[in-house]
Amino acid sequence: MKEKVAVIGTGRMGSAAAERLTGLGYEVILWNRTREKAEELAQRINARVAATPFEAVQEAKYGLLFLSDEDAIYGVLSGFHRMDGAVIVNHATITPQASKRYEGFVKALGGCYVEAPVLGGPSAVKSGKALFVAAGERMCLNTARPVLEDLAGELVVLGEDTAKAAGLKLAFNSLLIGTIELLAESTVLAESYGVDPETFKDVLSRTVFAAAAEKYIPRMRRDPGEPASFTLRMAMKDLEYALRAGYPFDIPQPATAGTHAMYRTASRIGYANSDYTRVYHAIKGKRD
Ligand SMILES: NC(=O)c1ccc[n+]([C@@H]2O[C@H](COP(=O)([O-])OP(=O)(O)OC[C@H]3O[C@@H](n4cnc5c(N)ncnc54)[C@H](OP(=O)(O)O)[C@@H]3O)[C@@H](O)[C@H]2O)c1
């Protein structure tokens, strides 16, 4: 058996990571706010559940955070005490500003902090095909590297500044979610003039938009009641963080702001827990 790893947060991404790690022979210790979810997962993948996140990290000396947002991370970290030699790796999507705050907090407790956001969903993580980017102090990165390399399909190391990894991830998500929104909007426009979405996809597949159209037009049209792999609520959070990350530099982000407004509307009318691509149904519903 390989070393112990604590997985904090057993939602979509955390449970996929925990499953991959146990499959690779790691001893995994789980913690989740809703304990029953961690227990159900622990039984399925042969892991253990800790009573608190600090207990999990103290025992493993290696804690992977797969929590939803900055408030959740702050809540978990604020229960931590001295943890000399422990490595905390954050995989959630957060602002560069929060990343620097968490790094300072963990360092003050004697631990190491690495920012390692994921470009890819739960199924890519489970199958070891997800792209991870990572940044952190050299010593921290070196300690985290073996587990990160096992977890990721590909790992891009960005150096010592954790803000870089968090910033790159937000830049990627504003591009991805903005693309989805625009693809949904343009599909509904084409449909309004009698163009079948399949025909629209077929035409786009002969252009520079081929990859996005082939992957996302079928996905966005599926039932909003199907289980989400990335929720619309989480996409809205990422857009908000991307806007916030741009404020210190006064970057005009009208496209991201517009996408955020559409996601907020979709969330308000009942799509918050649907897959983020189902913004298509929200746009279509507004038209009808
Ligand atoms: N899903 C994706 O495709 C994807 C891809 C890349 C990055 N990400 C990022 O990865 C992170 C996790 O996403 P996910 O899709 O796994 O979300 P998720 O399925 O909704 O899981 C969220 C996790 O956070 C926990 N949590 C929420 N609020 C909390 C709080 N106040 N205190 C403690 N724990 C709390 C939840 O616990 P409960 O079970 O108790 O609710 C759950 O374990 C997010 O930052 C997301 O942006 C997601």
The ligand as an SDF file (V2000), in Angstrom:
LIG
                    3D

 48 52  0  0  0  0  0  0  0  0999 V2000
  -17.4250   19.2200  -11.2200 N   0  0  0  0  0  0  0  0  0  0  0  0
  -16.4970   19.6160  -12.0830 C   0  0  0  0  0  0  0  0  0  0  0  0
  -16.5350   19.2740  -13.2920 O   0  0  0  0  0  0  0  0  0  0  0  0
  -15.3210   20.4810  -11.6390 C   0  0  0  0  0  0  0  0  0  0  0  0
  -14.1930   20.5750  -12.4850 C   0  0  0  0  0  0  0  0  0  0  0  0
  -13.0970   21.3270  -12.0850 C   0  0  0  0  0  0  0  0  0  0  0  0
  -13.1430   22.0070  -10.8740 C   0  0  0  0  0  0  0  0  0  0  0  0
  -14.2460   21.9300  -10.0760 N   0  0  0  0  0  0  0  0  0  0  0  0
  -14.2100   22.6460   -8.8010 C   0  0  0  0  0  0  0  0  0  0  0  0
  -14.0370   21.6810   -7.7600 O   0  0  0  0  0  0  0  0  0  0  0  0
  -14.7400   22.1050   -6.5710 C   0  0  0  0  0  0  0  0  0  0  0  0
  -15.7260   21.0090   -6.1550 C   0  0  0  0  0  0  0  0  0  0  0  0
  -16.6740   20.8520   -7.2040 O   0  0  0  0  0  0  0  0  0  0  0  0
  -17.6920   19.6250   -7.2370 P   0  0  0  0  0  0  0  0  0  0  0  0
  -18.2580   19.6020   -8.6100 O   0  0  0  0  0  0  0  0  0  0  0  0
  -17.0800   18.4130   -6.6420 O   0  0  0  0  0  0  0  0  0  0  0  0
  -18.8300   20.1790   -6.2250 O   0  0  0  0  0  0  0  0  0  0  0  0
  -19.9210   19.3680   -5.3890 P   0  0  0  0  0  0  0  0  0  0  0  0
  -20.1800   18.0530   -5.9880 O   0  0  0  0  0  0  0  0  0  0  0  0
  -21.0560   20.2930   -5.1800 O   0  0  0  0  0  0  0  0  0  0  0  0
  -19.1770   19.1350   -3.9660 O   0  0  0  0  0  0  0  0  0  0  0  0
  -18.9370   20.2160   -3.1210 C   0  0  0  0  0  0  0  0  0  0  0  0
  -18.2740   19.7220   -1.8460 C   0  0  0  0  0  0  0  0  0  0  0  0
  -18.0630   20.8490   -0.9750 O   0  0  0  0  0  0  0  0  0  0  0  0
  -18.6640   20.5620    0.2950 C   0  0  0  0  0  0  0  0  0  0  0  0
  -19.1150   21.7960    0.9210 N   0  0  0  0  0  0  0  0  0  0  0  0
  -19.9550   22.7370    0.4040 C   0  0  0  0  0  0  0  0  0  0  0  0
  -20.1210   23.7550    1.2900 N   0  0  0  0  0  0  0  0  0  0  0  0
  -19.3810   23.4210    2.3760 C   0  0  0  0  0  0  0  0  0  0  0  0
  -19.1370   24.0690    3.6150 C   0  0  0  0  0  0  0  0  0  0  0  0
  -19.6760   25.2620    3.9080 N   0  0  0  0  0  0  0  0  0  0  0  0
  -18.3240   23.4660    4.5040 N   0  0  0  0  0  0  0  0  0  0  0  0
  -17.7630   22.2650    4.2350 C   0  0  0  0  0  0  0  0  0  0  0  0
  -17.9470   21.5930    3.0760 N   0  0  0  0  0  0  0  0  0  0  0  0
  -18.7530   22.1830    2.1570 C   0  0  0  0  0  0  0  0  0  0  0  0
  -19.7970   19.6130   -0.0150 C   0  0  0  0  0  0  0  0  0  0  0  0
  -20.1950   18.9370    1.1630 O   0  0  0  0  0  0  0  0  0  0  0  0
  -21.6880   18.3200    1.3080 P   0  0  0  0  0  0  0  0  0  0  0  0
  -21.6490   16.9770    0.6560 O   0  0  0  0  0  0  0  0  0  0  0  0
  -21.9110   18.2630    2.7700 O   0  0  0  0  0  0  0  0  0  0  0  0
  -22.6300   19.2760    0.6090 O   0  0  0  0  0  0  0  0  0  0  0  0
  -19.1130   18.7110   -1.0500 C   0  0  0  0  0  0  0  0  0  0  0  0
  -18.2460   17.8030   -0.4250 O   0  0  0  0  0  0  0  0  0  0  0  0
  -15.3750   23.4450   -6.9290 C   0  0  0  0  0  0  0  0  0  0  0  0
  -14.5410   24.4960   -6.5370 O   0  0  0  0  0  0  0  0  0  0  0  0
  -15.4890   23.4070   -8.4530 C   0  0  0  0  0  0  0  0  0  0  0  0
  -15.5240   24.6980   -9.0120 O   0  0  0  0  0  0  0  0  0  0  0  0
  -15.3270   21.1700  -10.4190 C   0  0  0  0  0  0  0  0  0  0  0  0
  1  2  1  0
  2  3  2  0
  2  4  1  0
  4  5  1  0
  4 48  2  0
  5  6  2  0
  6  7  1  0
  7  8  2  0
  8  9  1  0
  8 48  1  0
  9 10  1  0
  9 46  1  0
 10 11  1  0
 11 12  1  0
 11 44  1  0
 12 13  1  0
 13 14  1  0
 14 15  2  0
 14 16  1  0
 14 17  1  0
 17 18  1  0
 18 19  2  0
 18 20  1  0
 18 21  1  0
 21 22  1  0
 22 23  1  0
 23 24  1  0
 23 42  1  0
 24 25  1  0
 25 26  1  0
 25 36  1  0
 26 27  1  0
 26 35  1  0
 27 28  2  0
 28 29  1  0
 29 30  1  0
 29 35  2  0
 30 31  1  0
 30 32  2  0
 32 33  1  0
 33 34  2  0
 34 35  1  0
 36 37  1  0
 36 42  1  0
 37 38  1  0
 38 39  2  0
 38 40  1  0
 38 41  1  0
 42 43  1  0
 44 45  1  0
 44 46  1  0
 46 47  1  0
M  CHG  2   8   1  16  -1
M  END
$$$$
